[in-house]
């Protein structure tokens, strides 16, 4: 019997809730959300900066 990625994730979450507690799980989710939000903001800023450079290069 082989475990797929979904089963492993479920087992890890259940073990974390049992041994780590729900408070730590919510803190982990909050930190993960913050990290994803910062990553997206940086991508957006980088794309805007790259677009600005391309506009400047084509104009001059």
C-alpha positions as CSV (number, residue, x, y, z in Angstrom):
1,X,0.0,0.0,0.0
2,X,1.5,3.3,-1.1
3,X,0.6,6.7,0.3
4,X,0.1,9.6,-2.0
5,X,0.9,13.2,-1.3
6,X,-2.7,13.9,-0.2
7,X,-2.7,11.1,2.4
8,X,0.6,12.3,3.8
9,X,-0.6,15.9,4.1
10,X,-3.7,14.7,6.0
11,X,-1.6,12.6,8.3
12,X,0.7,15.4,9.0
13,X,-2.1,17.8,9.7
14,X,-3.8,15.4,12.1
15,X,-0.6,14.7,13.9
16,X,0.2,18.4,14.2
17,X,-3.3,19.1,15.7
18,X,-3.0,16.2,18.1
19,X,0.6,17.0,19.3
20,X,1.1,20.6,18.5
21,X,-2.4,22.0,19.2
22,X,-4.8,24.0,17.2
23,X,-3.3,27.4,18.3
24,X,0.0,26.5,16.6
25,X,-1.8,25.4,13.5
26,X,-3.6,28.7,13.2
27,X,-0.3,30.5,13.7
28,X,1.3,28.4,11.0
29,X,-1.6,29.2,8.6
30,X,-1.3,32.9,9.4
31,X,2.4,32.9,8.8
32,X,2.0,31.0,5.5
33,X,-0.7,33.4,4.3
34,X,1.6,36.4,5.2
35,X,4.5,34.8,3.3
36,X,2.3,34.2,0.2
37,X,0.9,37.7,0.3
38,X,4.5,39.2,0.5
39,X,5.6,37.0,-2.3
40,X,2.8,38.1,-4.5
41,X,3.4,41.8,-3.7
42,X,7.1,41.4,-4.6
43,X,6.1,39.8,-7.9
44,X,3.7,42.6,-8.7
45,X,6.3,45.2,-7.9
46,X,9.0,43.4,-9.9
47,X,6.6,43.1,-12.9
48,X,5.7,46.8,-12.6
49,X,9.4,47.8,-12.5
50,X,10.2,45.6,-15.4
51,X,7.3,47.0,-17.4
52,X,8.5,50.5,-16.6
53,X,12.0,49.7,-17.8
54,X,10.7,48.3,-21.1
55,X,8.6,51.4,-21.6
56,X,11.6,53.6,-21.0
57,X,13.8,51.6,-23.3
58,X,11.3,51.7,-26.2
59,X,10.6,55.4,-25.8
60,X,14.3,56.4,-25.9
